[in-house]
Each structure stands twice: as structure tokens, then as C-alpha cells.
Amino acid sequence: MKRVLKWVGVIVLLLVLIVAGFAAWIQFSGMPTYDVAVVEMTIPSTPERLVRGRELATSLCVHCHLDPATRIASGKEIVDLPKEFGRAFSKNITNHRTAGIGGWSDGEIVWLLRTGIHPRTGEYVPPWMPKFPRLSDEDMASIVVWLRSDDPYVAAADVPNRPAEPSFLAKFLSRIAFKPLPYPSAPVAHPDTTNSVVWGKYLALGVYDCYSCHSGDFAKMDMLTPENSFDFFAGGNMMPDAAGKAVSTSNITMDKTTGIGSWTREQFITALKTGFRPDGSQIRYPMARFVQASDASIGAIYDYLKTVPTINKPRGVVELHDAGATASAGKKAYYRYECIRCHGESGLGIADLQLADTKYATDSLMSDVIRHINTYQPESYMPKYEDRIPESDMASLIAYVRQLGQASKR
């Protein structure tokens, strides 16, 4: 019996050592690396591609790579990354030849966007960086053309990249669950834009990846066959805002009680363009307005969603921000109108609010900016408040915004 117990102890010890060794290897080896294929291509620039590329890139790339202080896509900290994944910093995608991607070939850019493998180091780009396996070759070409352009967003900026600080969990999942995607073995055709359902499916699955956030679990997401994703379009993924509060993604199947089945096509378009649901409630960050997409494109997404199997699934937890009973009227308004979700506690979150005090010198000007943001910043994702904030709240809110700016001492 003692001999048996001895061998059991030895086996348990070996298993512990193996597990500990595996964990140590995960922790200290960094992100996995893979072989890189050379993709030979030179993409001609056309006016049409430049326009389409800007529409796509300002929705898919600029949102994460734009430094809110400089308004240049030179990278920033991803402040809404779940803390469990560590810290991440988007990269410099300006035309600077060494600090940015100005020295990359067209093929290298396409390889990264298709596979998620860095074309020069072979390192896997973590799952918080979107990959585009179903984006058509034409749309991919349009993004590359825009990245090569003289648009102010990608003007060469000598800003060094900050390395990510992935957690053990992020490293583990990048070796076990999340893998690079295969480079397409055949051309990826552009869909029929005259067929609204086909076009909407392409936009929802191939361009904006709506399914990835609005399905049930990032870990059970199928990037190559999205329809196999857990709770496809029924929501449930927990996503943090700029101040760290988690928001469960919504069910956008056509279930009439827990989804959007009671919404009309026009209401869906209005909600995505304004940031407010048909009942007047605000759509919370990290869901951003569709600023660049046309009404026809948003309507096509709705038409496609009508073909998706409905799932009755109530929305999960939405953590609310509480300014506190003793907070000023301005701070309460800042919380009530969800400003904190994008701008954070200090005013410098996803977007920079700290300079508003000096940029908009009069209260009447700042009020007009808040109510009609796209008049001043056409590509801002900020909700279209218009007449939704009473004058009494607006005065208090402006005073608090100025307070944040003065506290920053910028």
C-alpha cells in the first residue's frame, strides 16, 4: 500500500511540475509567433477607393488608433480593454516610415488585416485587434489606399509604439483559444450591393463584425463561420466602458420581447445614426453611432437581421455609474447623460474632453457643440443630443466640463 501511495505521490508531483512549467512557459514566452508568407501586391489608388477607404477606416481603424489629444492615428492606450487581459496600446498606423506603417508594403498591410500575424515579426496580434477574413478584396484595397493617403489622420507622426502588457490569461487564450486566421486561398468577391439582405449580411459579418460583440461569448465566437457563434446576435458579452463599468451587449435578433423585433427599419436606422433607441433611452458606449454608414447600408443590416434565427434572451448586467448624493449638479448631469462612459472620470477617456474649456470659450458655443456635435466634428461618435438635455442641466454640465478642463491643467 505504501508503494502505491508513493507512486501516486510521484505522479501527482510530476503533474504539478508539468502544469507549473506550462504556466511559466505561457507567462514568460510572450505572444506566440507564426510563419509569415510574402504577399506580393501593389494596389492602385483611385478616387473611388479613397472615398470608400475613408468610410471604412474611420469606422474600423481610427476609432482605436486615434490619439484623442492630437487627432492623429499614432496609437493610444485601449482604456476599455477588460482588465483581465492586461494593458494594450494600439499601434501607430500613420505614414511615418519607421514609427508607423509608411515603410510597409501593400501586401504586408493586407496580410496583417487578414490573418492577425505581424508581417515582420510573425507575432500574433491579440484578439482585441479585429481581423477581416471576409472583407472583400475591393474593400481591403480601399482601406490600404486610404492608409497611404495624405489624410490628416494618417499624417506621418514620429510616435513610438508602446508594447502591450498582456496578462497571463491573454497569453494563455492566444495559444489555446484564439488563433491566427488563414490567408484566403481564393479572391474574396464583393457582394451584390443591390440585394439588401446579401449586402447587409456582408456588412454585419464581414465589415463591422456586429456578431462578435452581439453574440453570447467571445470565447465561443467562430470568426470563419460566424453563424456558429454561441447565441448568434443574442448578445451577452460583457464590455467595459472608459471608466471601467461593464455593459452587456444587447440582443439584436428579431425577438419581440428581448430583441429588436418591435423596431421598424426606420427606427433601427435612426437609433444607429443618433445613439438613441425608439423609446428615447441612450445606447451606451462601447456601442458607437454609425456615423459614416449610409441609411441604405444600415437598413440593409436590419434586412439581414430579419433572416437571423430569433433568440429569447434578456439583456445581461449593465453596471451603472453613480455620481453620489453629494455630487454637484454638473457631475450628476455628466453621469446622467452617460458622458462618463466615453470621457471617463477625468474627461480624457476614449475622447478628449479636457481641452473643451479652452476650445469652446463661451457657454453658448459649448452648448451648441454638445447639441450638434457633427456640425463641429463630422466624424464624432458622440450621441446626437440635440434637444434631449434641458437648459438647466446643460448649464450645470458645461460648468462641470470646464471644471474637468481646469483640473487637468493642460
N, C-alpha and C positions, 0 to 999 in steps of 0.2 A: 504493500500500500504506500509506504514511504517513497519507494522508487517511482510509483505512478505520480504521486504528488510532486515529486522533484521534477519529473519531465513536464508535468503541467505547468509548473512554475517557470521552467526554462522556456517553454513555448510562449507563455504569456509575456515574459520579459522580451523575447525576440519580437513579438508582435508590437509591444510598446516601443521598442527601439526602431522598428521599421516605420511605424506611424510618426514617431518623433523625427526620424531622419527625413521622411517625406515632407513633413510640415516645415522643417528647416530648409529643405531644398526649395519649396514654394516661396518661403519668405525671403530668402537671400538671392534667388536666381533672377528676380525681376519678371518682366513680362516675357512670354515665350517668343521665340523667333522662328521664322519660316523662310523657305526658299523664295526668291524673287524672280519673276520672269520679266524679260525685257519686252516691253510693248512698243513697237515701232509705229508711230503715227504722227502726222502733222496736220493739225486741224485748221482749215482756212477760216478766216473771220469774215462774217457777213453782217450787214446791219440787222437782219432779222435775228440772227443768233445772238447778237449783242443785247437786243431788247429782251429776248426770251431768257437769256442767261442772267440778266439783271433781275428779272422777275423771280427766277428760281433761286438764285444765290442770296438775294436779300431775305428770302424766307427760310432757306435751308442752311446757309453758311454764316451770314452776317450776324444773325441773332446770337450765336455763341462766340464768334471770333471778334466781335466789335468791342474795342475798349471804350467804355461809356464816357471816359474823360476826354479822349482825343477824337472819338468818332472815326477811328481807323481800325481796320481788321487786323490788328497786330497781336491779338490774343488777350486773354484775361482769365481770372480765376472763375471756375464754374461754381458759383456760390450756391446753386440749387442742387448740387450733387448730394445724394444721401450720404451722411457721414460714415455709414458702414463701408463705403467704397474708398475712403481716404480723401485726399485732395487732388483736384485735377485742374489743369490750366490749358485752355485752348491755345492753339499754335498761331504763329504769325503767318498769315496767308497773303501778305502784301507782295508786291512785285520786287521787293528787295532781294538781290541775287544771293545773298548769303544768310541773312537773318530770316527772310521769308521764303517764298517758293519761286521767286523770279528766275532762279537758275535751273529749275526742274524742267524736264521735257513734258510735252503734252501727254505722252504715254505714261510717264510716272504719276502724273496727277490722276489720270483715269484708273490706273492700277490701284492706287490707294483708295479711291472712292468706290471702286467695285469690290475689292477684296478685304480691305481693312488691314492690309500689310504695308508697312512703311517701305517705299520703293528703294531706299538707300541703306537702311539698317536691317530690314527684314523683321523688325519688331511688330508684334500685333498691336494695333491701335485699340484701346479698351472699348467696351461696349457702349460707353457714353458718347462715342463718336459714331454718328449714323453711317451706314453703308448703303450703297444703292445698286443692288444686283438687278433690279427690274427697271431702272431708269433707261429710257430709250437711248440709243446711240446718238440721236439728234439732240435730245435734251442734254446729254452728257457733254456733247461738243459745245453746246451753247454756254454751259457753265464754265468750261475751260476758256472759251473766247472772252467771257466777261472777266475772269480772273486775270487775263492778260491785258485787259483794257486800261485806260487812263482814268477810270472811275475813282473819285476821291477816296472811296472806302478802301481801295487796294493800292493806293499810292505808296511807293516804297518807304518803309519805316524800319530804321535800324534798331529794332527792339528784340533783344534776345529771347528765345523761348525758355520758359521755366519748365523743368521736368516735373512730371506727375509724381505724386506721392501715394501710389495705390496701397490700399490696405491688404492684409493677408487674404481677406475674403475676395477682393477684386482679383488678386493674383490667382487664387485658387479657381475661381469661376472662369477666368480667362484660359486656364489649362484644362478644365474639366467640362464646363458647360458652354462657354462662348468660344466659337472657333472662327477663323477666317472663312470667307466665302470663296467659292471657286470663281475664277475669272471666266466670263461667258465664252463658251466654245463656238457660238454662232452669233451673228448680228442680233441685236435687240431692236426689233422694229418699233416704230412709233405707232401708237394705236389710232384707230379711226375716230377722229375728233367729231365726226357728225353723228356718231352713235353715243348718246348721252350716257347710257349705262356702262358701255365699254370705256369711255373716256373717264367717267367717274371712278371706275374700278382702278384704272391706271393711276389716277391722282391719289386715291386713298391708300393704295398698296405699294405703288412704285415711286411716287414722288414725295408725298407728305408723310408717308408711313403712319397714317392715322391709327391703324390697327395696333401698332406697337405700344402706344400709350393706352389706348382704349380697350385693349384685351385684358385678361384677368391676371396674368403673371408674367413679368419679364423673363423669368427663368424657364417658362414653358412656351416661349414665343418661337415660332418657326419662320425664320427670315426667308427661306427659299419657297415655302408653301404656306403663306400667311393664314390661309383658311384653316390650317391645322392647329393654330394657336389656341391656347386654353381660353375659354369664354370669349371667343372671337367677337370683338366690338361691344362686349357687355360691360367693359370697364372693371375697375377694382385695383389697378396698380396704384401704389401709394407714391406720390411725388411731392418733394418738399418745395416750398417757395423760398424767396430770397432771405426770409427771416427764420427759416428752419421749421415752419409748421407744415405738416403733411396734408395733402389733399388727395382724396381718392378720385381716380378718373371716372368719368360718367359712362353710363350705359347709353350707347348711341345706336342700339338696334331699334327696330320699329315697334318694340313692346309699348303698348299704350299707357301702362301704369308706371313702369320703371325706366323706360327708354324715351325715345323722341317720336313715338308713333302718333302722338296727338298734334305734332307740329306740322304745319304746311311747308311746302317747298319754299315759299316766300319768307316764312318765319325763320327757317333754317338759314337762309342766305343772310337775312337781317341780323340774326344772332352772331354769326361768324364775322360779319362786317363791322358790327357795333360793339360787341363784347357784352351784350345783354340778352337774356332769354326772353321768350314771348311773355312770361309773367313779370318781367321787369327786373328779375334778380340778375346780379352780375356774374359773368363767367370768370371764375377766379384763375389767376396765374397758378400753375405754369401753362395753362391753355391760353394761347395768344390769339389775337384777332387775325383774320386772313386779310391783310392789307393789300397785298399785291394781286391776289387771285381775282379773276373776274366773277361777276354774278353767274355767268353761264357755267364756269368751272365749279363753283360752289354748288350750284344747282345740280350739276352732273354727279357730284359726290352724293348728294341726297338721293338722286335717282338710283345710284348703285346701292346705297344702304337699304333701300326698299327691297332689294333682292337678297339681302343677308338674312339668314335664319334668326328669328327673334328669340331673345332670352329674357326671362323674367328674373331680374336681378337688381334688388335695391342698391342704391349707391352706398358705398362704404363710408368710413370716417372722414370728416372734414374738420381738421383742427382749426379752431377759431382764435384770432388774436384778441386779447383783452387789454385795453389801454389802462384799465384800473379806475376805480371810482373817483380817485382824487386827481386824475389827469386833467389837463387843460382842455377846454372845448376844442381847440385846434388839434390836439393829439387824438382826441376821441374821433374827430372827423377824419383824420389821417387813417385811423384804423377802420372806421365805419365804411369808408369808400374804398377800402382794400388797397390803399396806396402802399401800405407796408409790405404787401406780398411781392411787389416788384422792386420797390426802393429800399426795403429793409428798415431797420431801426434808425440808421444814421442818415438815410437818404442816398446812400451810394450802394445800391444792390445790383439788379440787372441793368437798370438805367440810372444815370447820374442826375440827382435832384439837387445836389448841394450848391450848384452854381446858378440855380434859378433865381436866387435872391439878387444877384448882380446882373444876370442876363435880362431879367424882366423887372425893370426898375420900378414901375408903377403897379399898384394893385389891380387896376383895371386891365392892364396888359396881361398880367399873370392869370387873372380870371379868364380872359379870352383864350389864352393858351390852353388852360385846363379844359375849357368847354369845347374848344375847336382845335385840338392838338394837330390834326393833319393839315390845317392851314399853315402851320409853322414848321412842322416836321412831317412831311408827307408819308414817310415810311414807319412812323412810330406805331408800336403795338398797343399803346395806351388806350383804354376804353374810350369810346366817344360819349363823354358825359353830357355835353350839350346842356339841356335844362334839367338834368337829373339831380343837381346839387342846389339846394335853396341858397339864396343870397346870404342868409345868416350863417349857414355852415361854410360857405365859400370864404367869407371874411376871416373866420377862425382858422380855416385850413391854410389860407395864404399866410397868415401870421405864423403858423407853425412851420410851414415850409421855409419861411425867412429865418426862423429860429434855427432850423437844421443847418442852413447855409452859413449862418454866422458862427455856429458852434464848430463847424468844420475848419474855420479859419483859412479857407482857401482863397 
